[in-house]
Amino acid sequence: MRVVGIDLGLNGAIAYIDDDGGCRTFDMPCYAVRRGRKTQRKIDKRGLFEILKGIKTDKIVCFIEKQRPFPKQGIVSAFHLGEQQGLIEGILLTSGISYESICPQEWQKEFSIIRSKNTKFASYEKASSLFPNAKLKTERGKILDGRCDALLIAEYGRRKVKRG
């Protein structure tokens, strides 16, 4: 069985884990749109579809981090996250990939990240210890927190499937 984890957002990622423990990560495919003086990033729907099509197998299940608005989060930001979640769910449905949405607290609790002051670093430490061969930092040493989260979401899903 292949278990996929998706961390939503423009800095999010897609990761999968195979039965043998092998894993692979993909940054969320995006493109830039120029609007006047501003540049806005958007999810590349075709790129996302191609990634998911490329990792689909007969036995596959996907876990997506459920998005909710945060206190003091802007309306536009909350709308974009909801739009991204709907887009990803639509692509999964049309691709024939079953999925489950999970709250961030659900998978973070599994790895004792929930009470951490710096969840990005805690997520990196846990993901790098479980998957030492995964590329979770840039060349300059910046943590790729979307990849870390996606891997941990996939690992949470793998454990949940095993438990039955």
N, C-alpha and C positions, 0 to 999 in steps of 0.2 A: 504494500500500500504506500502511496505517496501522499504526504500530508503537506499542505500549503498554508503558509501564514501570510497575511497581508496587513501591513501597517499603512493606514490611509494617510493622505496628505501629499503635498507636492514634494516634500522631503521624505516621504514614506518609501516602502520597499516591498518586494515580493520575495519570499523564501520558500524553499521546499526541502523536505527531509525524506529520504528513501528508507526502505526496510533495513538496509545495511548500515544506516546512520550517516550515509553520505548526504551532503547538503549543497545547495547553490542559492545565491542571492542575486537579485536584480534591483537596481534603483527604479523608482517609479518613473516611467517614461514621460517626459514633459517636453513642451516646446514653448517658445516665447512669442507673445503677440504684442506689437507696439500699438499703444493707444495714446496719441498725442505725445506728450513728453514722458509718459510712463510706459514701462514694459511689464506685462503681466504674464505669469507662467500658467499653463494649463496642462492637464493630463492629456497625453497623446493616446487617444482611444485605439487607434490602429496598432500602435506599439504595444499597448497593454494586451490587446487581443492576441497579438502574435506571441507574446511571452507566455500567456496562459495556454494557447494552442500548443506551443512547443513543450510544455511540461505536462500536458494531459496524458494520462494513462488509463487503462481499464479500471484500476482501483485508485481513486483519488478523492480526497475530501479537503475542503478549504475552510479555514477559520479567518474571519475578518474582525478587526477591532471595531467595535460599535462606537459610533461617534455621538456625543451629546454636547450641547452648548455649555460653555463654562461661564461662571459669573464674570461679568464685565467684558465678555467676548463680544466683538462687534457683530451686528446682524449679517453683514456681507460675508464675514469669515465663517460664521455658523452655516450660512446658506451654501457656501462653496464646499464645505466638508460634507454636508448632506447630499449635495449634488454628486460629489465624488463617490460617496458610498452607493448611491443609486446607480451610478454608471458602472461601477465594479460589479455590483450584484446583477445588473442586467447582462453584462458580458459573461459572467459565470453561468447564469441561467441559459443563455443562448448557446454556450459552449457545452452544456450538459454536465457541468461540474457542481456537485452538491456542496453547500456551504452552511456555515453556522456563524452568526454574529456573537461575539463575546465582549463583555465589558473589560476595559483596561485593568480594573481592579482584580478581575477574575484570574487573568494570567499572571499579573504582577504578584499576587498573593502566593501563587504556586512557587515562585522563585524568590520569595522574601524581598521583593523590591518595593512593595507598597509603602512602607514606612521610611524609606530612604530619603535623605535630604536632596540628593542629586540622583534622580531616577535614571537620567541618561548614562551616567557613569556606572551605576549599579547594573543597569541593563547590559552595558558593554562588558563589564567584568564577568557576569554570569554567562553571556553568550560566548565570549572568548574562551571560557573554561570548558563549556560543553562542546564547542566547535572550534578547536584550536587552529584548524586549517582555513577557516572562513576569513575573507578579507573584510575587516570591520573598521578599518581606519584608512584615511587618505595617505598619500605619499608624505604629506607634511605632518601627519599624526593626528588629524582631526577625526574624532569619533563619528562614524556613520550610524547615528542612532536609529534611523529608519531600518537599516539592515539588521541591527541588533534586535530591535523590537520584533521585526518580522520573523526572525529565527526563533525567538522565544515564544511567539504566538504559535508557530508551527510545532515546536517542541511541546508546548502545552496541549495542543490538539492531538499530537501523537500519543501522549500519555493518557489523555481522555478517551481516545479510541481504544487503547489497550485495556483500560479499566472496564470498558464495556458500556 
